[in-house]
Amino acid sequence: MTEPQPVVELRGITKRFPGVVANSDVNLTVRAGEVHAVCGENGAGKSTLMKILYGMQQPDEGTISVNGEQVRLRNPQDAIKAGIGMVHQHFMLADNFTVRENVVLGAESLHGIGSAARARITALAEQTGLNASQDALMESLGVADRQRVEIIKVLYRGARIVILDEPTAVLVPQEVDALFATVRSMQEQGFTFIFISHKLDEVRAIADTVTVLRRGTTVGTADPKKISSRELAEMMVGSELPSPETRESTVTDRDMLRVNGLRLSAADSGRAILDDISFTVRAGEVLGIAGVEGNGQTELVETIMGMRKASAGRIELVETGGTVHDLTKLGTLARREVGIGYIPEDRTRYGLLLTQPLWANRILGYQTRKPVSRGQLLDIAGARRDTERIVSDYDVRTPGIEVPAAALSGGNQQKLVVGRELSGNPVLLIASHPTRGVDVGAQALIWEQIRIARREGLAVLLISADLDELIGLSDTIRVMLRGRLVSEADPATVTPQELGSAMTGAEAA
């Protein structure tokens, strides 16, 4: 049987940024009709490599060939003309537009905006399994259907080679299965996929070939059917990694966070976004909140942090000495000052000043406390010293603490945020997707730091789309659906499939 011909060949790709070599002599060969996974630690160069292939960045050295012809991809339009499309991890969709408007936007010259466009989208919707109407507003669609619309967008523009960047990051297991079924069906029709993921079990389930990058260069290619997840992890980081699983209990009888009858209403309609939410998190406990995105988890966190004003209910934080703070009377900074650490789900929007150096980002939220403050004055030297410590303790890959946060990869930005928040000696940590977008090495480090803090009495409210993470780290799991806590699950016995069913309302956990 003749081996399929390469459709993408990257040879000797090198990309330098000030103080950083993102890619160094990277080689990648992707054959027609395969799912080719690219794995590596954060900062290994995956994102830069894909941006080069999609024309978003230019290599300093090396060549790109598509279907046997050397090409220069100066921008995404050149990549699209070459038949390459990219589905980004963070969807590029307008919520106030319909499905059809999102697909056609910017590509009106292909099929117009009328019946021909509608017919083409209908065919692609059938191909990708999208059941939503073309006239539905994007804001009404769930995460899985939004992703299908993103795939339809690149197919509509003629892509035969599709880059999927962390496509399962926010999907429940049933949605992952549906996505993989779509990918396999499209493979049979001759499409080729480049699959970027940190979830090694999923990589082994869907990929035909895996290329591993480490510290900016190619370290090897593997057959996922002949290698274990642990062996893949060893290729990526050079050592065997632990799982999040821990059944040791450190839960005490001391309440740290009490939420009673919490309600949040939409300003325009009065609709209940959060409805009668009540729970308690105790010292040494990790309470996990499971839910499909868009069911109120974000609003719950933002209300506890004071970024949204509750319509009703009470939120109390109990300090170690027994002092009770009514958080509903405090602003966001004051809530942090009485002992809340906060890992936001969107680190670039709420966790970092991207244009500022790392030491300045260490100060954020802690400008009135040691070691970055002396009374009313900032202690810049202290901030620099503590940033150096965080960089060392949390393995933040950076050429130095003077570089702006934007110069770090997403995973290294996340490690900086986690290190800062756990360094503030909080009594309560609100961790919203703490390992989203990080590699297996960083994931293990963050899990271990949370375990250590938990053993020392930290209360943790954990929100995560990674069900293995929720099950492995939590002492109790509550399921959120349409703004309400609808069921409770025991992490010692529940499976990801059962939890996923409860999250979609199919069955109770």
C-alpha positions as CSV (number, residue, x, y, z in Angstrom):
1,M,0.0,0.0,0.0
2,T,1.4,3.4,-1.0
3,E,2.1,5.7,1.9
4,P,0.1,9.0,1.7
5,Q,2.0,12.0,0.4
6,P,2.9,14.9,2.6
7,V,0.5,17.8,2.4
8,V,2.5,20.0,4.8
9,E,6.3,20.0,5.3
10,L,8.0,22.4,7.6
11,R,11.8,22.2,7.4
12,G,14.3,24.0,9.7
13,I,11.8,26.4,11.0
14,T,13.4,29.0,13.4
15,K,11.7,31.9,15.0
16,R,13.4,34.4,17.4
17,F,11.9,37.0,19.6
18,P,13.9,39.4,21.8
19,G,15.6,37.3,24.4
20,V,13.7,34.1,23.3
21,V,14.1,31.5,20.6
22,A,10.6,30.2,20.2
23,N,11.4,27.7,17.5
24,S,14.8,26.2,16.6
25,D,15.2,24.1,13.5
26,V,11.7,22.5,13.8
27,N,10.7,19.8,11.4
28,L,7.2,18.6,10.8
29,T,5.7,16.4,8.1
30,V,1.9,15.9,7.9
31,R,0.6,13.4,5.4
32,A,-2.7,13.6,3.5
33,G,-5.8,12.4,5.4
34,E,-4.2,11.9,8.8
35,V,-4.7,13.5,12.2
36,H,-1.3,14.7,13.2
37,A,-1.0,15.8,16.8
38,V,1.6,18.3,18.0
39,C,2.4,18.0,21.7
40,G,4.8,19.8,24.0
41,E,5.2,21.8,27.2
42,N,4.0,25.4,27.4
43,G,6.8,27.4,25.8
44,A,7.8,24.4,23.7
45,G,6.9,26.4,20.5
46,K,3.6,24.8,19.4
47,S,1.6,28.0,19.2
48,T,4.4,29.9,17.4
49,L,4.8,27.0,14.9
50,M,1.0,27.0,14.1
51,K,1.0,30.8,13.8
52,I,3.8,30.5,11.2
53,L,1.8,27.8,9.3
54,Y,-1.3,30.0,9.4
55,G,0.6,33.0,8.2
56,M,0.2,35.0,11.4
57,Q,4.0,35.2,11.9
58,Q,7.0,34.8,9.6
59,P,9.9,32.4,10.3
60,D,13.4,33.8,10.5
61,E,14.7,30.6,8.9
62,G,13.3,27.5,7.2
63,T,10.8,26.6,4.5
64,I,7.1,25.7,4.3
65,S,5.8,23.4,1.6
66,V,2.1,22.7,1.0
67,N,1.1,19.8,-1.4
68,G,4.7,19.5,-2.5
69,E,5.2,23.2,-3.5
70,Q,7.2,25.6,-1.4
71,V,5.1,28.6,-0.3
72,R,5.5,31.9,1.5
73,L,2.5,32.5,3.8
74,R,2.6,36.2,4.5
75,N,-0.8,36.4,6.3
76,P,-3.8,34.2,7.0
77,Q,-5.3,35.0,3.6
78,D,-2.3,33.3,2.0
79,A,-2.8,30.3,4.2
80,I,-6.5,30.1,3.4
81,K,-5.6,30.3,-0.4
82,A,-3.3,27.4,0.2
83,G,-6.1,25.4,1.8
84,I,-5.1,25.8,5.4
85,G,-7.7,26.8,8.1
86,M,-7.3,27.3,11.8
87,V,-9.9,26.8,14.6
88,H,-8.6,28.8,17.5
89,Q,-8.9,27.7,21.1
90,H,-10.7,31.0,21.9
91,F,-13.5,31.2,19.4
92,M,-13.6,34.1,16.9
93,L,-17.4,34.5,16.8
94,A,-19.8,37.5,17.2
95,D,-22.5,36.5,19.7
96,N,-25.0,39.1,18.3
97,F,-24.7,37.6,14.8
98,T,-26.5,34.6,13.4
99,V,-24.7,31.4,12.5
100,R,-24.9,32.2,8.8
101,E,-23.6,35.8,9.4
102,N,-20.7,34.5,11.3
103,V,-19.8,32.0,8.6
104,V,-20.2,34.4,5.7
105,L,-18.5,37.4,7.3
106,G,-15.4,38.3,5.4
107,A,-16.1,35.7,2.7
108,E,-19.0,37.2,0.9
109,S,-17.3,36.9,-2.4
110,L,-17.3,33.1,-2.3
111,H,-21.1,32.4,-2.4
112,G,-22.7,35.7,-1.8
113,I,-25.0,36.3,1.1
114,G,-28.2,34.7,-0.2
115,S,-29.4,31.2,-1.3
116,A,-26.1,29.9,-2.5
117,A,-24.4,30.7,0.8
118,R,-27.3,29.2,2.7
119,A,-27.1,26.0,0.6
120,R,-23.3,25.7,1.2
121,I,-23.7,26.2,5.0
122,T,-26.5,23.6,5.1
123,A,-24.2,21.0,3.4
124,L,-21.3,21.8,5.8
125,A,-23.7,21.7,8.8
126,E,-24.7,18.2,7.8
127,Q,-21.0,17.3,7.4
128,T,-20.0,18.6,10.8
129,G,-23.1,17.5,12.8
130,L,-24.4,21.1,13.5
131,N,-28.1,20.9,14.2
132,A,-28.7,24.5,15.0
133,S,-30.5,26.8,12.6
134,Q,-28.5,29.1,10.4
135,D,-30.7,31.9,11.7
136,A,-30.0,31.2,15.4
137,L,-28.0,33.9,17.2
138,M,-24.6,32.7,18.2
139,E,-25.2,33.5,21.9
140,S,-28.0,30.9,22.0
141,L,-25.6,28.0,21.1
142,G,-23.7,25.7,23.4
143,V,-19.9,25.4,23.4
144,A,-19.9,22.3,21.2
145,D,-22.1,23.9,18.5
146,R,-20.0,27.1,18.6
147,Q,-17.0,24.9,17.8
148,R,-18.8,23.3,14.9
149,V,-19.5,26.8,13.5
150,E,-15.8,27.6,13.7
151,I,-15.0,24.4,11.8
152,I,-17.7,25.3,9.2
153,K,-16.1,28.8,8.8
154,V,-12.8,27.3,7.7
155,L,-14.4,24.7,5.5
156,Y,-16.6,27.4,3.9
157,R,-13.4,29.1,2.9
158,G,-12.1,26.0,1.2
159,A,-9.7,24.5,3.8
160,R,-8.6,20.9,3.4
161,I,-6.0,21.1,6.1
162,V,-7.5,22.1,9.4
163,I,-5.5,23.2,12.5
164,L,-7.4,22.5,15.8
165,D,-5.9,24.4,18.7
166,E,-6.9,22.8,22.0
167,P,-10.3,21.8,20.6
168,T,-11.5,19.8,23.6
169,A,-10.5,22.3,26.4
170,V,-14.1,23.3,27.2
171,L,-16.0,20.2,26.1
172,V,-17.6,17.5,28.3
173,P,-16.8,13.8,27.4
174,Q,-19.9,13.3,25.3
175,E,-19.0,16.4,23.3
176,V,-15.4,15.2,22.8
177,D,-16.8,11.9,21.5
178,A,-19.0,13.9,19.0
179,L,-16.1,16.0,17.9
180,F,-13.9,13.0,17.3
181,A,-16.7,11.4,15.3
182,T,-16.8,14.5,13.1
183,V,-13.1,14.5,12.6
184,R,-13.0,10.8,11.7
185,S,-15.9,11.3,9.2
186,M,-14.1,14.2,7.6
187,Q,-10.9,12.1,7.4
188,E,-12.7,9.6,5.3
189,Q,-13.6,12.5,3.0
190,G,-9.9,13.4,2.6
191,F,-9.5,16.2,5.1
192,T,-6.2,16.5,7.1
193,F,-6.0,17.7,10.7
194,I,-3.3,19.1,12.8
195,F,-4.4,18.6,16.4
196,I,-2.8,20.7,19.3
197,S,-3.6,19.4,22.7
198,H,-2.2,18.8,26.2
199,K,-4.7,15.9,26.9
200,L,-2.5,12.9,26.1
201,D,-5.2,10.3,26.4
202,E,-7.3,12.2,23.8
203,V,-4.2,12.6,21.6
204,R,-3.7,8.8,21.6
205,A,-7.4,8.2,20.9
206,I,-7.7,10.5,17.8
207,A,-4.2,11.0,16.3
208,D,-2.5,8.8,13.7
209,T,0.9,10.4,14.3
210,V,2.3,12.6,17.2
211,T,5.2,15.0,16.9
212,V,6.7,16.2,20.2
213,L,8.4,19.6,20.7
214,R,10.6,20.4,23.7
215,R,12.1,23.8,24.4
216,G,11.4,25.0,20.8
217,T,12.8,22.0,18.8
218,T,11.5,18.7,17.5
219,V,12.5,15.8,19.8
220,G,10.7,13.0,18.0
221,T,7.7,11.5,16.3
222,A,5.6,8.6,17.7
223,D,2.8,6.2,16.8
224,P,0.1,7.0,19.5
225,K,-1.1,3.4,19.2
226,K,2.3,2.1,20.3
227,I,3.1,4.6,23.1
228,S,1.5,5.2,26.5
229,S,0.4,8.6,27.8
230,R,3.2,8.4,30.4
231,E,5.8,7.7,27.7
232,L,4.5,10.7,25.7
233,A,4.8,12.8,28.9
234,E,8.3,11.7,29.3
235,M,9.1,12.7,25.7
236,M,7.6,16.1,26.5
237,V,9.2,16.9,29.9
238,G,11.8,14.2,30.5
239,S,10.1,12.6,33.5
240,E,7.1,10.5,34.6
241,L,4.3,12.7,35.9
242,P,1.7,12.1,38.7
243,S,-2.1,12.2,38.2
244,P,-4.3,14.6,40.1
245,E,-5.8,11.7,42.0
246,T,-5.7,12.0,45.8
247,R,-8.1,10.5,48.3
248,E,-6.4,11.8,51.4
249,S,-8.8,14.0,53.4
250,T,-7.7,17.2,55.0
251,V,-11.2,18.6,55.5
252,T,-11.8,20.3,58.9
253,D,-15.0,21.4,60.5
254,R,-14.1,25.1,60.3
255,D,-16.2,27.1,57.7
256,M,-14.2,29.4,55.5
257,L,-16.7,30.5,52.9
258,R,-20.4,30.6,53.4
259,V,-22.8,31.4,50.5
260,N,-26.5,31.5,51.3
261,G,-29.4,32.2,49.0
262,L,-27.2,33.9,46.4
263,R,-29.1,35.3,43.5
264,L,-27.9,37.3,40.5
265,S,-30.4,38.8,38.0
266,A,-29.7,40.1,34.5
267,A,-29.8,43.9,34.4
268,D,-31.9,44.1,31.3
269,S,-34.5,41.4,31.8
270,G,-34.4,40.5,35.5
271,R,-33.8,36.8,34.5
272,A,-32.1,34.8,37.2
273,I,-28.5,34.1,36.2
274,L,-27.8,32.6,39.6
275,D,-30.8,31.2,41.5
276,D,-30.7,30.4,45.2
277,I,-27.1,29.3,45.4
278,S,-26.0,28.0,48.8
279,F,-22.9,26.1,49.9
280,T,-20.0,26.1,52.4
281,V,-16.3,25.5,51.8
282,R,-14.3,24.5,54.9
283,A,-10.7,24.8,55.8
284,G,-8.7,22.1,54.1
285,E,-11.5,21.3,51.6
286,V,-11.6,21.5,47.8
287,L,-15.2,22.1,46.6
288,G,-15.4,21.5,42.9
289,I,-18.1,23.1,40.7
290,A,-18.8,21.2,37.5
291,G,-20.9,22.6,34.7
292,V,-20.9,23.2,30.9
293,E,-19.7,26.7,30.2
294,G,-22.5,29.3,30.3
295,N,-24.4,27.8,33.1
296,G,-23.4,30.4,35.7
297,Q,-20.0,29.3,37.0
298,T,-18.3,32.5,35.7
299,E,-21.0,34.7,37.2
300,L,-20.8,32.8,40.6
301,V,-17.0,33.5,40.8
302,E,-17.4,37.1,39.8
303,T,-20.2,37.7,42.3
304,I,-18.1,36.2,45.1
305,M,-15.2,38.4,44.1
306,G,-17.3,41.5,44.0
307,M,-17.1,42.1,40.2
308,R,-20.9,41.7,40.0
309,K,-23.5,42.8,42.6
310,A,-25.7,40.1,43.9
311,S,-29.5,40.7,43.8
312,A,-30.0,38.8,47.0
313,G,-28.2,36.5,49.4
314,R,-25.2,36.7,51.7
315,I,-21.5,35.8,51.2
316,E,-19.3,35.4,54.3
317,L,-15.6,34.8,54.7
318,V,-14.4,33.5,58.1
319,E,-10.8,34.2,58.9
320,T,-8.7,31.7,60.7
321,G,-9.2,33.5,64.0
322,G,-12.9,33.4,63.7
323,T,-13.6,37.0,62.4
324,V,-16.6,36.9,60.0
325,H,-16.6,39.3,57.0
326,D,-19.8,40.1,55.1
327,L,-18.3,40.2,51.6
328,T,-21.4,41.8,50.1
329,K,-20.4,45.0,51.8
330,L,-16.8,44.9,50.5
331,G,-15.2,45.9,47.2
332,T,-13.1,43.5,45.2
333,L,-9.7,44.7,46.6
334,A,-11.1,44.6,50.1
335,R,-12.2,41.0,49.6
336,R,-8.7,40.1,48.5
337,E,-7.2,41.9,51.5
338,V,-9.2,39.8,54.0
339,G,-7.8,36.6,52.5
340,I,-9.1,35.6,49.1
341,G,-6.7,34.5,46.4
342,Y,-8.1,34.5,42.9
343,I,-7.0,32.6,39.7
344,P,-9.3,34.0,37.0
345,E,-10.5,32.0,34.1
346,D,-9.3,34.7,31.7
347,R,-5.7,35.5,32.9
348,T,-5.1,38.0,30.1
349,R,-8.2,40.1,31.0
350,Y,-8.3,39.8,34.8
351,G,-5.0,38.4,35.9
352,L,-2.2,40.2,34.2
353,L,-1.0,43.5,32.7
354,L,0.4,42.1,29.6
355,T,2.6,45.2,28.7
356,Q,4.1,45.3,32.1
357,P,7.2,43.4,33.4
358,L,6.7,40.3,35.5
359,W,7.7,42.0,38.8
360,A,4.9,44.6,38.2
361,N,2.4,41.8,37.7
362,R,3.5,40.3,41.1
363,I,2.2,43.5,42.7
364,L,-1.3,43.3,41.3
365,G,-3.9,42.8,44.0
366,Y,-1.2,42.9,46.7
367,Q,-0.1,46.5,46.6
368,T,-0.9,47.1,50.3
369,R,0.8,44.0,51.6
370,K,4.3,42.6,52.1
371,P,6.6,41.7,50.4
372,V,5.7,44.2,47.7
373,S,4.6,47.0,50.0
374,R,6.1,48.9,53.0
375,G,3.2,50.8,54.6
376,Q,2.0,53.3,52.0
377,L,4.9,52.7,49.7
378,L,5.6,50.0,47.1
379,D,8.7,47.9,47.8
380,I,9.9,47.5,44.2
381,A,13.1,45.6,45.3
382,G,10.9,43.3,47.4
383,A,8.6,42.7,44.4
384,R,11.6,41.9,42.2
385,R,13.0,39.4,44.8
386,D,9.6,37.7,45.3
387,T,9.1,37.5,41.5
388,E,12.4,35.8,41.2
389,R,11.3,33.3,43.8
390,I,8.0,32.6,42.0
391,V,9.8,32.1,38.7
392,S,12.1,29.5,40.4
393,D,9.5,27.7,42.5
394,Y,6.9,27.5,39.7
395,D,9.3,26.9,36.8
396,V,8.2,30.0,34.9
397,R,10.1,29.8,31.6
398,T,11.3,33.4,31.0
399,P,14.6,35.1,30.1
400,G,14.1,37.4,33.1
401,I,11.6,39.3,35.3
402,E,11.9,42.5,33.3
403,V,10.2,41.1,30.2
404,P,6.5,41.9,29.8
405,A,4.0,39.3,30.6
406,A,2.9,39.2,27.0
407,A,6.3,37.7,26.1
408,L,5.5,34.5,28.0
409,S,3.5,31.5,26.6
410,G,0.0,31.1,28.0
411,G,1.1,28.3,30.3
412,N,3.9,30.3,31.8
413,Q,1.6,33.2,32.3
414,Q,-0.7,30.9,34.2
415,K,2.1,29.6,36.4
416,L,3.0,33.2,37.3
417,V,-0.6,34.0,38.3
418,V,-0.9,30.8,40.4
419,G,2.4,31.5,42.1
420,R,1.3,35.0,42.9
421,E,-2.0,34.0,44.3
422,L,-0.7,31.2,46.5
423,S,2.1,33.5,47.7
424,G,-0.4,35.8,49.3
425,N,-1.2,33.4,52.1
426,P,-5.0,33.3,51.4
427,V,-7.5,31.5,53.6
428,L,-9.7,30.9,50.5
429,L,-8.5,30.3,46.9
430,I,-11.0,30.7,44.1
431,A,-9.4,28.7,41.3
432,S,-11.2,29.1,38.0
433,H,-9.8,26.7,35.4
434,P,-6.4,26.8,37.1
435,T,-4.7,24.5,34.5
436,R,-6.5,25.5,31.3
437,G,-4.0,25.6,28.5
438,V,-1.0,24.4,30.4
439,D,1.1,21.4,29.7
440,V,1.3,18.2,31.7
441,G,4.3,19.3,33.6
442,A,2.8,22.6,34.6
443,Q,-0.5,20.9,35.4
444,A,1.2,18.5,37.8
445,L,3.1,21.4,39.5
446,I,-0.1,23.4,40.0
447,W,-2.0,20.3,41.3
448,E,0.8,19.7,43.9
449,Q,0.9,23.3,45.0
450,I,-2.9,23.2,45.6
451,R,-2.5,20.0,47.5
452,I,0.2,21.5,49.7
453,A,-1.9,24.6,50.5
454,R,-4.9,22.4,51.2
455,R,-3.0,20.3,53.7
456,E,-2.1,23.6,55.4
457,G,-5.7,24.6,55.8
458,L,-6.5,26.5,52.6
459,A,-10.1,26.3,51.5
460,V,-10.5,26.0,47.7
461,L,-13.4,26.7,45.4
462,L,-12.4,24.9,42.2
463,I,-14.1,25.5,38.8
464,S,-12.8,23.4,36.0
465,A,-13.8,22.0,32.6
466,D,-11.3,19.2,33.1
467,L,-13.4,16.5,34.7
468,D,-10.4,14.4,35.7
469,E,-9.0,17.4,37.5
470,L,-12.3,18.0,39.3
471,I,-12.6,14.4,40.3
472,G,-9.0,14.1,41.3
473,L,-8.6,17.2,43.4
474,S,-12.1,17.8,44.9
475,D,-13.4,16.5,48.2
476,T,-17.0,17.2,47.0
477,I,-18.4,18.1,43.6
478,R,-21.5,20.2,43.0
479,V,-23.1,20.3,39.6
480,M,-24.3,23.7,38.2
481,L,-27.0,23.8,35.5
482,R,-28.8,26.9,34.3
483,G,-27.7,28.9,37.3
484,R,-28.6,26.4,40.0
485,L,-26.7,23.8,42.0
486,V,-28.7,20.7,40.9
487,S,-26.8,17.8,42.3
488,E,-23.8,16.6,44.3
489,A,-21.3,13.9,43.3
490,D,-18.7,11.9,45.3
491,P,-15.3,12.2,43.6
492,A,-14.4,8.8,45.0
493,T,-17.0,7.0,42.9
494,V,-18.3,9.2,40.1
495,T,-16.9,8.8,36.5
496,P,-16.3,11.6,34.0
497,Q,-19.1,10.2,31.9
498,E,-21.6,10.3,34.8
499,L,-20.5,13.8,35.7
500,G,-20.8,14.9,32.0
501,S,-24.3,13.5,31.9
502,A,-25.3,15.4,35.0
503,M,-23.8,18.6,33.6
504,T,-25.9,18.4,30.5
505,G,-29.0,17.6,32.5
506,A,-29.2,14.0,31.1
507,E,-29.2,12.4,34.6
508,A,-28.3,13.2,38.2
509,A,-24.8,12.6,39.3
